[in-house]
Amino acid sequence: MPGEVAMKKNKKQIIVLSFVAAAFAGGFIYGRWYRGAATEPIVDAHSNRKTISYTCSMHPSYKSEKPGKCPMCDMDLEPVRTDDGQRSGSEGAAMIHISPEKQQLIGVEYGTVDYGPVSGTTRVAARVEGDESKIYHVQSKLDGWVDRVYVTVVGTLVKKNQPLLTIFNPMSIEAQAALIKHAKGGIRVGGSTVSNSPKRADPQADNPGNGPAVAQAVTNPTGAADQALFESDIMRLQSMGFDDDLIMSIARTGIPIYNLTITSPADGFVVERNALPKQKMSPDTLYTIADLSTVYVTADIPEYLGSVVRAGQPAALTLPSQSGRKIKGTVESILPVADPVSHTLKLRMVIANPDYALKLGMYGDLEIQSGSLKRLTVPREAILDSGLKRIVFVDRGDGNLESKEVSTGQNFGNRVEVLGGLKAGDRIVTSGNFLIDSESQLKASRGSRNQ
C-alpha cells in the first residue's frame, strides 16, 4: 500500500510539472510572437507613415498596437513613428509633424524671410561735453606774484580781451627800463620813428595801415648798436608775455608797466580757476575758459553697430531736463579706438548752442537713424532664443516643420538680421513656436523611451 500511495504522489507531481512546463512554453512562444508583431511596421491611415505603436500623450507608459482611446483618460492615442516622431531634414535639422488642426488650436502663425532695404533707430545714452577746439587755457609766461584778480567765480561768462588778473615781476621792470633807454635815440620801427624824446617823436607813431608795430629792418642815426639792443629788449619782453602794442606804447611814452594784465583769449565760461590774490606763482594754468557756443554730444555704442552707424547720419538729442526738448543734428565722427573694457565705440556729434541752454555734463537720449541697407531679416518673434542657440521653425508643407538653428546680427525695429541658416522666401513660424518646441521635445522623449 505504501508503494501505491507513493506512485500516486509521483503522478500528481509529474502532472503539475507538465502543466507548468506547458504554460512556460506557451508564454515563451506568445512573447516571441508578440514582440515580432509589435516590431512589424503598422501603417497610419491618417499620415500614411509607418509606426511601431500607439501611445497616450498624457500617459506615455501605455502603448497599444492599434489606434483607439486611452483607458486611463479616454484621450485619442497618437502614433509613434519609426523616426521617433521626428524626421531628418536638410543638413541634419530635426523635423516635427503637427496636424493643421493642432496648429490652429495652438495658434500657429507664419511669416517670411525677407531680403531688402531696412532702416532702424538706434537709441543710446548721451552726454554733453565741451568742444575740444574751443577750450582755452590761460597761462602766464612770467614768474611773479598775482596782484589783482578780476574774475573770482567759476562759471562766470567772460568776453574776449576782458581782464582776468594782473601779475607783478621785478624782472619785467628791468626789461622795460632797458627798452626805454634804447628807444631814446629814436629808433625806426615799421616805417615810423619810435622815441620817448619830445623833440624827436614822430607825430604818426601809431603807423596806421602798416599792421602791428614790430621790430623790422631799421635805420638808426646813432648807430646800429642801439638798434640791436632795442630789438633784443623787444624779444625779451615778448617772451614775458607782453604783446607788441604794449611794447611800442612803453617805448613811445617812456612809462613802464608795473603790473602785467592777463586778458581772456575768447568769449566763454570760466570752468577752472587757479589764480588767488597775492599768491606766488609760476608759469601754469591760471584759468580754463570754455566757449560753449557749440558743444559736443558723445555716446558709447556697441562695437557691432560700427558697421551700421556712420558719420553724416541724422540724429536727435532728447533732454529730459528740458521737458523733452529734441535737438536735431548729424553724426560728426566715430572715434577709431574701441574701449577694451566695455567694447564700445565713441560717437560724437556737434550741436550749436547759441543760447547756452546745453550745459556741460548734461545727459539725454540720442536717437540715430541708420541708413537704408539691404539685409536678410525675420520678424523678431520668429526666433526662439534659448541662450545657447537661436531656433527658427521652417514650414515644409503638409504639417511638417523643420527646426533650423540660425545666427543673428543687428536689430532693425521689430525685425532681426539673419546671418546664416535661412534663405530669402522661406516660410517660417512667427507665433506658437514655443509650443511647437515643447511638442518636439515631448515626442523626442517618447521615442527615446520606445527604443
ZAMARGU-4260 file (C-alpha; in steps of 0.2 Angstrom, whole numbers, plus 5000, padded with zeros to 4 digits):
<rodrens>
0) 5000/5000/5000 | 5014/5012/5004 | 5021/5009/4987 | 5004/5014/4978 | 5002/5030/4988
5) 5020/5035/4983 | 5016/5031/4965 | 5000/5042/4965 | 5010/5056/4973 | 5023/5055/4959
10) 5010/5055/4946 | 5002/5071/4953 | 5019/5079/4954 | 5023/5074/4936 | 5006/5081/4930
15) 5009/5098/4939 | 5026/5099/4932 | 5019/5096/4915 | 5006/5110/4916 | 5020/5122/4922
20) 5031/5117/4908 | 5017/5119/4895 | 5012/5136/4902 | 5030/5142/4902 | 5032/5136/4884
25) 5016/5144/4879 | 5021/5160/4887 | 5038/5160/4879 | 5030/5157/4861 | 5017/5170/4864
30) 5031/5183/4869 | 5041/5179/4854 | 5026/5181/4843 | 5020/5197/4852 | 5037/5205/4850
35) 5038/5201/4832 | 5020/5208/4829 | 5025/5224/4839 | 5041/5227/4829 | 5031/5224/4812
40) 5028/5241/4805 | 5010/5247/4805 | 5003/5260/4793 | 4995/5275/4800 | 4980/5279/4788
45) 4980/5297/4793 | 4998/5301/4789 | 5002/5287/4778 | 5018/5284/4788 | 5024/5268/4796
50) 5023/5267/4815 | 5028/5255/4829 | 5014/5258/4841 | 5001/5270/4848 | 5003/5279/4865
55) 4994/5292/4875 | 5001/5309/4877 | 4996/5310/4895 | 5001/5293/4899 | 5017/5288/4889
60) 5019/5272/4898 | 5003/5265/4890 | 5006/5258/4872 | 4994/5249/4860 | 4996/5241/4843
65) 4982/5250/4835 | 4973/5267/4837 | 4960/5269/4850 | 4956/5278/4866 | 4967/5278/4882
70) 4959/5268/4895 | 4965/5279/4909 | 4960/5296/4902 | 4949/5292/4886 | 4960/5303/4875
75) 4964/5298/4857 | 4980/5288/4856 | 4994/5295/4845 | 5005/5285/4833 | 5024/5284/4837
80) 5033/5284/4821 | 5049/5274/4816 | 5058/5291/4816 | 5053/5294/4834 | 5041/5307/4829
85) 5054/5317/4820 | 5062/5315/4803 | 5079/5321/4797 | 5078/5337/4787 | 5091/5347/4777
90) 5108/5347/4784 | 5103/5336/4799 | 5089/5348/4806 | 5075/5340/4815 | 5058/5339/4808
95) 5041/5338/4818 | 5024/5334/4811 | 5009/5344/4818 | 4992/5342/4810 | 4984/5358/4804
100) 4970/5356/4816 | 4983/5356/4831 | 4992/5370/4823 | 4976/5380/4823 | 4972/5375/4841
105) 4989/5381/4847 | 4988/5397/4837 | 5002/5395/4824 | 5005/5409/4813 | 5018/5411/4798
110) 5029/5424/4791 | 5043/5425/4778 | 5061/5428/4777 | 5064/5445/4768 | 5079/5452/4759
115) 5078/5470/4756 | 5082/5488/4762 | 5080/5490/4781 | 5081/5505/4792 | 5080/5507/4811
120) 5083/5519/4825 | 5097/5516/4837 | 5094/5523/4855 | 5109/5526/4866 | 5113/5537/4882
125) 5122/5553/4878 | 5131/5567/4887 | 5136/5585/4883 | 5154/5589/4883 | 5164/5604/4878
130) 5171/5607/4860 | 5189/5602/4862 | 5194/5615/4849 | 5186/5629/4859 | 5194/5625/4876
135) 5207/5639/4881 | 5220/5638/4895 | 5226/5654/4901 | 5244/5654/4906 | 5257/5666/4911
140) 5275/5666/4903 | 5280/5677/4918 | 5286/5671/4936 | 5280/5683/4949 | 5265/5687/4961
145) 5247/5688/4957 | 5242/5706/4961 | 5224/5708/4957 | 5211/5695/4952 | 5196/5702/4942
150) 5187/5686/4939 | 5184/5676/4955 | 5170/5664/4952 | 5170/5648/4942 | 5155/5649/4929
155) 5157/5667/4925 | 5154/5672/4907 | 5169/5682/4901 | 5171/5692/4884 | 5187/5692/4873
160) 5201/5703/4880 | 5192/5705/4896 | 5205/5707/4910 | 5206/5692/4922 | 5221/5696/4933
165) 5237/5706/4935 | 5255/5700/4938 | 5270/5709/4946 | 5288/5704/4942 | 5303/5714/4946
170) 5312/5707/4930 | 5300/5714/4919 | 5303/5732/4926 | 5322/5730/4922 | 5317/5724/4904
175) 5306/5739/4901 | 5319/5751/4908 | 5331/5744/4895 | 5319/5746/4881 | 5315/5764/4886
180) 5334/5768/4887 | 5337/5761/4870 | 5322/5770/4862 | 5328/5787/4867 | 5339/5789/4852
185) 5325/5787/4840 | 5323/5770/4833 | 5314/5767/4817 | 5301/5753/4818 | 5289/5748/4804
190) 5292/5764/4794 | 5290/5775/4809 | 5302/5783/4821 | 5300/5777/4839 | 5306/5789/4853
195) 5302/5794/4870 | 5311/5811/4867 | 5298/5825/4864 | 5308/5834/4850 | 5311/5818/4841
200) 5294/5810/4842 | 5285/5805/4826 | 5268/5813/4825 | 5262/5797/4816 | 5269/5784/4828
205) 5254/5774/4828 | 5258/5770/4810 | 5240/5766/4803 | 5239/5754/4789 | 5256/5745/4792
210) 5249/5732/4804 | 5256/5728/4821 | 5271/5738/4826 | 5285/5725/4827 | 5304/5727/4825
215) 5309/5726/4807 | 5324/5732/4797 | 5328/5749/4804 | 5340/5764/4802 | 5347/5772/4817
220) 5356/5788/4816 | 5365/5785/4832 | 5372/5768/4826 | 5367/5750/4824 | 5372/5745/4842
225) 5357/5754/4850 | 5345/5746/4836 | 5351/5728/4840 | 5349/5731/4859 | 5332/5738/4856
230) 5327/5723/4846 | 5334/5712/4860 | 5323/5721/4873 | 5308/5718/4862 | 5311/5700/4861
235) 5314/5699/4880 | 5298/5707/4884 | 5288/5696/4871 | 5295/5681/4880 | 5287/5688/4896
240) 5270/5689/4889 | 5270/5707/4883 | 5261/5710/4866 | 5268/5721/4853 | 5256/5735/4855
245) 5260/5736/4874 | 5279/5736/4870 | 5278/5750/4857 | 5267/5760/4870 | 5280/5758/4883
250) 5294/5763/4871 | 5285/5779/4865 | 5279/5785/4882 | 5294/5780/4892 | 5282/5774/4906
255) 5285/5756/4912 | 5270/5745/4916 | 5272/5738/4934 | 5258/5725/4933 | 5255/5715/4918
260) 5237/5712/4914 | 5231/5695/4908 | 5216/5695/4897 | 5203/5682/4891 | 5208/5674/4874
265) 5189/5672/4869 | 5171/5673/4874 | 5166/5659/4886 | 5163/5652/4903 | 5177/5650/4916
270) 5177/5632/4921 | 5193/5632/4931 | 5202/5645/4941 | 5219/5643/4950 | 5223/5662/4952
275) 5222/5669/4970 | 5227/5687/4975 | 5244/5690/4982 | 5250/5672/4979 | 5267/5667/4972
280) 5265/5659/4955 | 5275/5650/4942 | 5270/5648/4923 | 5255/5637/4925 | 5236/5636/4920
285) 5228/5651/4929 | 5211/5649/4921 | 5202/5637/4909 | 5189/5645/4898 | 5176/5635/4888
290) 5167/5643/4873 | 5150/5634/4873 | 5143/5642/4858 | 5145/5624/4851 | 5146/5608/4861
295) 5149/5590/4858 | 5137/5577/4861 | 5145/5560/4864 | 5138/5542/4866 | 5145/5525/4868
300) 5138/5512/4855 | 5141/5494/4855 | 5155/5488/4843 | 5143/5478/4832 | 5134/5495/4827
305) 5150/5502/4820 | 5145/5495/4803 | 5128/5502/4804 | 5130/5520/4811 | 5141/5531/4801
310) 5147/5549/4800 | 5134/5560/4792 | 5118/5551/4798 | 5104/5561/4806 | 5102/5560/4824
315) 5092/5569/4838 | 5096/5573/4856 | 5081/5572/4868 | 5084/5581/4885 | 5073/5575/4899
320) 5079/5590/4910 | 5072/5602/4897 | 5054/5595/4896 | 5059/5583/4882 | 5066/5596/4871
325) 5073/5587/4855 | 5088/5595/4846 | 5092/5588/4829 | 5109/5586/4821 | 5121/5574/4812
330) 5134/5562/4817 | 5151/5571/4815 | 5163/5556/4818 | 5165/5539/4826 | 5182/5538/4835
335) 5193/5524/4828 | 5198/5517/4845 | 5187/5505/4855 | 5185/5504/4873 | 5194/5487/4878
340) 5183/5485/4894 | 5166/5489/4888 | 5169/5485/4870 | 5161/5501/4864 | 5164/5515/4851
345) 5163/5533/4855 | 5151/5543/4844 | 5152/5562/4843 | 5140/5575/4835 | 5142/5594/4836
350) 5127/5605/4841 | 5125/5624/4840 | 5122/5631/4857 | 5119/5650/4854 | 5109/5652/4870
355) 5120/5642/4881 | 5105/5631/4886 | 5116/5615/4885 | 5127/5613/4900 | 5142/5603/4902
360) 5139/5586/4909 | 5120/5585/4904 | 5113/5568/4900 | 5100/5564/4887 | 5094/5551/4874
365) 5102/5550/4857 | 5092/5543/4843 | 5102/5539/4827 | 5093/5535/4811 | 5103/5521/4802
370) 5104/5522/4783 | 5094/5511/4771 | 5104/5494/4770 | 5100/5478/4762 | 5099/5464/4774
375) 5091/5446/4776 | 5079/5448/4791 | 5065/5439/4800 | 5052/5445/4812 | 5059/5446/4830
380) 5045/5435/4837 | 5050/5421/4825 | 5067/5417/4834 | 5066/5406/4849 | 5082/5411/4859
385) 5087/5398/4872 | 5103/5407/4877 | 5115/5395/4869 | 5107/5394/4852 | 5093/5403/4842
390) 5080/5392/4833 | 5068/5396/4819 | 5054/5383/4813 | 5053/5382/4794 | 5037/5376/4786
395) 5040/5362/4774 | 5022/5358/4770 | 5009/5345/4775 | 5011/5350/4793 | 5030/5347/4793
400) 5040/5359/4802 | 5059/5359/4802 | 5069/5366/4816 | 5084/5377/4810 | 5097/5385/4820
405) 5102/5402/4814 | 5114/5416/4818 | 5108/5433/4820 | 5115/5451/4818 | 5108/5469/4822
410) 5090/5473/4826 | 5080/5484/4814 | 5064/5489/4823 | 5054/5473/4825 | 5065/5463/4813
415) 5081/5454/4816 | 5095/5452/4804 | 5099/5434/4800 | 5117/5430/4796 | 5115/5411/4792
420) 5103/5396/4792 | 5089/5403/4782 | 5087/5410/4764 | 5075/5423/4757 | 5057/5417/4754
425) 5057/5404/4767 | 5040/5402/4776 | 5043/5402/4795 | 5033/5401/4811 | 5031/5418/4819
430) 5018/5413/4833 | 5016/5397/4843 | 5035/5392/4841 | 5037/5390/4860 | 5023/5377/4860
435) 5030/5369/4844 | 5047/5367/4853 | 5038/5359/4868 | 5029/5347/4857 | 5045/5342/4848
440) 5054/5339/4864 | 5040/5329/4871 | 5039/5317/4855 | 5058/5316/4856 | 5057/5310/4874
445) 5044/5297/4869 | 5054/5290/4855 | 5069/5288/4867 | 5058/5278/4879 | 5052/5266/4865
450) 5069/5262/4859
</rodrens>
